[in-house]
Amino acid sequence: MPSWELLLAFLAATAVFAYMPGPAMIYTSAQTLARGRRAGFMAALGIHLGGYAHVAAAALGLAAVLSYVPEAYAALKLAGAAYLVWLGLSILRRKLEVEDLPQALSRTARRAFFESVAVEVLNPKTALFFIAFLPQFVDPGAGLPVTAQFMILGTIVNLTFSSADLVCVLLASSILARLRRGGAMGRLAKIAGGSLLVGLGVRLALLRD
């Protein structure tokens, strides 16, 4: 493994990046506001598991393809943007009867999980982040193979980012509980969550790289 000095620098940089406000925080907050705390936790889990696809891609060198093939990057970015917009619109259109609530919440949490895995896998910026960030802390002269170092460091990054997402879910669920006590405010929370997802998708599509 890299030296202790390099590892400490890696941990500090990872914490800074993880707790800087970003799209994943907004996404998990939006899922929580629109679908409830359980769905927010499942969304965070989905993003976490989806992140390992990018860790593996970086370790195997596959993520570098996105850097050298602009068409592949653009196609993946637009697919992810379209999916986010579709998710947001689906939430905004969805109507829920009170008597269907327990079963619907269970389905909603499962859906949030699978949707979030797809959202993360379709996010090319995550792939580029790992391929740009991790090599700075990999030591080719260390005892562990470079691929193993990529996987270990990538796992630490993924766990740290997920801890920040969980904090956002807890904060958003606290806000949601107060809104729901206001009756009609629960509908406003759903509108806010769906709108945030649509906004994220539009931002991703229009973002210049």
N, C-alpha and C positions, 0 to 999 in steps of 0.2 A: 504493500500500500504506500501512498505518498507519505512524505514526512509529516510530523505533527504540525509544523508551522503551516504547511500547505493545507492540511486538513482544517485547521482553525480558520484560515482565510476562506476556505470553501464553505464552512458552516456559517460564518458571518455573512458572506455574500448571499448564500441561499436564504437565510432568514430575512435579509433586506428585500430581496426579490419577492419572496413569498408573501410578505405582509404589506407590500405596496399595492394600493387599490388597482384592480385589473379586471378583465372580462370574466374570469372564473368566479371571482367574488360576486360580481353583479349577477352572473348566471345563477349561482346557488341561492342568492338572496331572492331573485325573481321567482325561481321555482318554489321557494318556501312561501313567499307572499301569495302566489297564485294557487298553490296546491296543499300547503300545510307543512308542518315541521318534519313529519316522517318522509314526505316526498323530497324535502330539502336534504335530509340526511342521505337518502338513496341517490339523489342527484350528485352529491359530493362523492359518494362511493363509486358511482359510475364514472365520474371524471377521473377519480384516482386510478381505477382499473384501466380506463382508456389511456391514461398517461404511460402505462407500461409498454404499450405498443410503440410509443415514441422513444422510450428508453431502449427497447430492444433494437429499434431501427437505427438509433444513434450508435449503439454498440456494434452493430453489424455494418455500419457505414451506409445504410440505405437512405438515411435522411439527407445525406449529401446530394442525392439526386435532385431534390427540390431546389438546391442552391444553383445547380447547373442546368436545370431544365425549367425555364420560366413558365412554359405552358402547363407543366404538371402542377407547379405551385398555384398558378391562377385557377386551374380547374378544381383543385382541392379546396381552395379558398371560397370560390363561388358556390360549390356544393355545400360546404359548411354554412355559408351565409344563408342560402336558400332554405336549408333545414331549420335554422334558428327562426327565420321568419315564419315558416310553416308551423313550428311549435307554438310560437307566440299567438298566431291567428287561431290555432286550434283551441288554445286556452280561452281566448276571448270569446269564441263562438260557443263554448261548451256551457250547457245548462244542466243544473243538478237539482233534483228533488230532495227534500229533507229526508224522506223515508229511505232513499237509496244511499244515504251518506256513508254508513260503515263499509259496505261492499265497494262503493266507488272510491273511497279513500285508499283501500287496499290495492285496487287496480291502478289508481293514480300513482302510488308510490312505486309499483313495479314498472310502470310506464316511464316514470321519471328516471329510473335507473338505466333502462335500455336506451332511452333517448340521450342520456348524458354520456354513455359510452360512445355512441355514434358521434355526438357533438365533439368530443375530445379527439377521437381518431381522425375526424375530418378537419381538425384545426392545424394548418401547416405551420403556424407561428410557434406552436409547441415543439414541433419537430425541429425547426430551425433554432429555437432556444437551446434545446439539449445539445445539438451538434456544435453550437457556438460556445456554450458555457462549460460543458463537461471536460473537453480536451485541455482546458487551462489547468485542470487539477489532476490530470492523469500523468503518472510517472512511468515512462516506458522502461526505466531501469529498475523498477520495484519488483518484488518477488512474484506478485500476482500478474497474470496475463492482462493485457490492456482491455480485452473484452470484459473480463470479470470486474475490473476497476470501473468501467463504464456502467455496468449493471448495478454495482454497489452504490456508487455515487448517485446514479440516476434514481435509485430507490429512495435514498435519503432526501433528495430534492422533491420527489413525488410526495413522500410522507409529510414533509414540511409544508409544501403548498396545500396539501389536504387539511392540515391543521388550521390553516388560515381560512379555508372554505368552511370548516365546521364552526369556527367562531362567527362567521357571517350568517350561517344558518341559525345559530342560537340567537343572535341579535335580531334577525329578521322575524323569527318565530315569536320573540318577545313583543315586537311591534305588532305582529299579526294578532296576538292574543288581545291586545288592547283595542285594535280595530274591530275585532269580532264582537267585543262587548258593546260596540256601538250599533249593532244590527246591520243596517245597510252598508256600513263601512267595510264589511267583509267582501262585498261585491267590488268596492273600490280597490281593495287589496288584490283581487283577482285581475282587475283591469290593469293595475300598476305592474303586476308580475308579467302578464302577457305583453304589455307594451314595452317593457324592458327587454324581453327576448326579441321582439321585432326590431327594436332599436339597435340591439347588438348585431343582429343579422345585417341590417342596412349599413351599419358602421363598418363591419368586416368587408362587405362587398365593395364599399366606396373607398376603403383605405388604400392609399398609395404606398407601395413598398420600394 
